[in-house]
Amino acid sequence: MIRVLLADDHEIVRMGLRAVLEEAEDIEVVGEVATAEAAISAAQAGGIDVLLMDLRFGPGVEGTRVTTGAEATARIKASMTNPPKVLVVTNYDTDADILGAIEAGAVGYMLKDAPPVELLAAVRSAAEGDSALSPVVADRLMTRVRTPRTSLTPRELEVLTLVAAGSSNREIGHELMLSEATVKSHLVHIYDKLGVRSRTSAVAAAREQGVL
């Protein structure tokens, strides 16, 4: 029997996941939590084989900084000798979200609109320690591997994020403590990597590719 914990801040999502999982004879939902912190505590308490983890949780009752699913995954992996397998189940499919979760130690990444049969297969794969990626996520990762030229550096991503917010080169330079010439140089590299010629096109292309 695969023992599963659900970690999502929306009760209706947890209800839907539970309904799908409890149809399987080899899967048992042993608990539900609504925060990443609670997911960490539950994982550390043991008795869980697979943890279905959302990526983004709403503000807690105290209004303190919210731990993300990726951060919780990393803490679980770092604090346990035999941690449960983490399968991310989320609405978010940007490169940053996917790579952040995988780098944190998640064995799989599914989107919430995946068919029930895919979710069940992913839970079983995760329990075995195998990678479990929804087709959309797998395609995105393969595209990124095949086209490394579109991978922006952290600094280029910062510049592009400010461009998307409507900042001028001077404002970007002031914000990032760079000269305007350096900002222009970063933009040239961004345009080349994204195959565009303007600020507007760069932002549009980055959003289309899930970079922003």
Summary of the structure (lengths in Angstrom):
residues: 212
radius of gyration: 19.7
end to end distance: 40.0
largest distance: 62.7
contacts: 651
relative contact order: 0.10
helix: 53%
strand: 14%
